[in-house]
């Protein structure tokens, strides 16, 4: 039933079995063979190695979704939780990393998805043609969903030979990746997906140039729907309130990385000098940096309190070095201003939308590559304030503490921004299910 419908829908894009393509995949297969012993020793890949090279354990699936790692796994989870077929569907989700596997297994419980979905979660096979040929033949998917930038030549080649409809969803393509792929454009023109839903006009144009035969459209980024908007934990909030002076503003330095610690010391000295009546909470990105922070603060004569040692309440302004897990999101709801770390150096940045929807003034540095999917609107509306160095960040914190503004208004603007950029998950689900006339 599904295959007949797919033949009607699929544009006629024949797989060209020319000498170049055949020779390329022979060579590609040969290059994989000597690499396998080294991959088996790789710390990230040796777990489940046998499943990566042997696809005989797979079974037939109507839909195959590939989610490379943690970020894509969250996207896949959002899609599966929203997908509402009208008939039974067998779905396979694969991932390349153990972290991705853990996220999928914990988030996609039977209760979390439609009763009509028969779900399997497995590791993604290596793209070696000999392995991928068996995987595609065994799974025999009607639809293949690739998330973001999952462009594997072996996979695409055998999917096209199998007449599987190929979708790239939440598609993005960085400038560096685009430049790299353009060098082998002669290959990709034979491996074009059927539909690409890109998250920006820039990404769409890059995909159009790379895959001439694909239908390329723009969709809202699904990541906007993975932002945690749930209310803060009431019990955690009570515990934090107990240790904070209620009359003093709270400044949070969040997710601070090792490379930023020196700059944060300079920033601390200035903001405490200019606004002494405040509490500054330092949340290192990695808890094992607590000891290093203790030494650094002590060497600069900056008195501090460990969060775990404050009983019952901080009596005066000062610095709290947060040495307990799981309280940052709740602390955001009490902060007047938050600097989000990982952004003063080229470290990818951290999530600055979550604290914004709690109503705090949010400041980030110039580097946020991991969150480049956010639109400029968030900065133009000053929902998040971007600054280039620790001095201007310090100045922004001082100005905020002197003139705080309305928290409720900031929270409203952040939530409206978030909601206006949602809808990608529903669009993705529609694109997947329309293949089955569901």
C-alpha positions, 0 to 999 in steps of 0.5 A: 500500500505504502510503496504504490503511493510513494511511487506516485509522489516521488519525483522521477530522479533516476539513480545514475549508475555511471562508471564514476559513481560505481568506481567511487563507491568501490574506492569508498568501501576500500577506504573503510576496511583499514579504518575499522580496526582503529574505529573499534578502539575509539572511546566513543565508537567501541561501545556497540561496535558490533551493531555498527558493522552488522546490520542483520539484526535490523527489521523492516521499518516504515520510517527510519530517522537518523539523529547523529548525537545529543542535539539531534536526539532531542529533535527526534524526540520532539518529532516522535512525541508529536507524530500522530499517525492514523494507522500503525507505523514501524519506526526506527531511530538510529544515533551515532553516540551513546549520549544520543542513545541515552536521550532517545531511550529515556525520553521516548517511553511507550507512554510518551508516543502514539500507541500506533507507533512501534518504535525501535532505537538502535546505533547507526551503522557505519557508512561503509557501502558493504554495511550500509547496503545490507542495512538499507535492504533489511530496514527497507524504509519507505521514508528516511528522515535525516536531521540537520546535517546528516549527509552520508554518501553510502546511505544516500546511494542505497536509499535512492537505489531502494526508491526510499523517499529522503527528507532532511529536516531542520536542515542546516549547513555551516559555511565551512561544511558547505565549502567542503561539500562543494568540492565534491558537488559532482558526487552529491548531484547524484545523491539528492534528497527529495525534500529539504526543510531548512531552518534559514534562507541562508541554509536553504540557498546552500542546500539548493546549490549542493542538491539541484534535484531537491525541493527546498523549503524553509521551516521554523527551527525545532530547537525553539520547541525544545526550550524548557518552559516548565515552571521552576521546581517549587521545593528547590525555589524554597531552598534557594530563597532560604539562603539569599537575602531578600533585600539584595539583587542577585547577579548570576555568572552562569556556565562559566568555562575554565577559559573565562575564569580570569576575565570573570575575576576582573568582572567580579572586582568591578561590579562589586566595587560599583554595586557592593550591595548585591549577591553574585552567584558563580555557576561553573560549567563543570562542577570539578572546577569548584576547587580551582575557583576556590583557589582563584577567589582566595588568591584575589582576596575575594571572600566567598561562600560555598552554596552547600555550606550556607546555613541558614541564610546569607546575612550580607552582600557577597559571592556564592560559589555554587557547588550543588547540581540542578539548581541553575534554572531555578536560580534564574527565576530569582536573578536580576541579571545573568551573564551566560558563559561559554561566550567570551571565548570561542567555546560555542556559548550556552543556552541564553533563552531559558534564563530570558524566559524567567525574566532576568536581563541576559547578557552574552559574549560575542561567541555563541556558535552552538546557538547561531540558529536564534534569529537577530530579533532576540538581540534587536529587541534586547531580549538578550544583550550581546557584548564583546568583552568582559568590560562591556559586560560588567558595565551592562550588569552595573547599569541593570542593577542601578536601573532594573526595569520591569521583570514581567515585561522582559518575561513577556517579550521572551515568551512571545519571541519563543512562541513566534518561532515555534511550529517546526515540529508540526511542519516536520510531522506533516511532511513525514506523514503526507508520504503515507496519506496520513 
